[in-house]
Amino acid sequence: MSNDTERILRERLVKSHLDLMVLWLLKAKPRWGYEINAEIRDRFKVYLSAGTLYPLLHSLEDKRYLEGVWESEKGRGRRIYKITTEGNSFLSAGEKVSQELSRKLSSNAEQRLTEG
């Protein structure tokens, strides 16, 4: 598989599951938007625009999956996000479904190998 194909698939998977990725990062510790974006870039090699991340953060906040609090550091304000109980429940359900899907994809691949 070419590097371009792997990059395209990685971007598609991350962006399709971005809500879960963000909640997963926030489960470890509260973060501000730039920090979330940098962590996704570093861990998954996917670059997100502000127009992708911030509307998602607002949507997750509207759904009560996370909450944001304005903090001021040296006169500059930034919004720190943390996962809520509802967000933890949603993340747990998403992790379960993702694991089931991954297991099914793996077992189908193994089955084709043994049949072939």
Summary of the structure (lengths in Angstrom):
residues: 116
radius of gyration: 17.1
end to end distance: 20.6
largest distance: 64.9
contacts: 302
relative contact order: 0.14
helix: 70%
strand: 16%
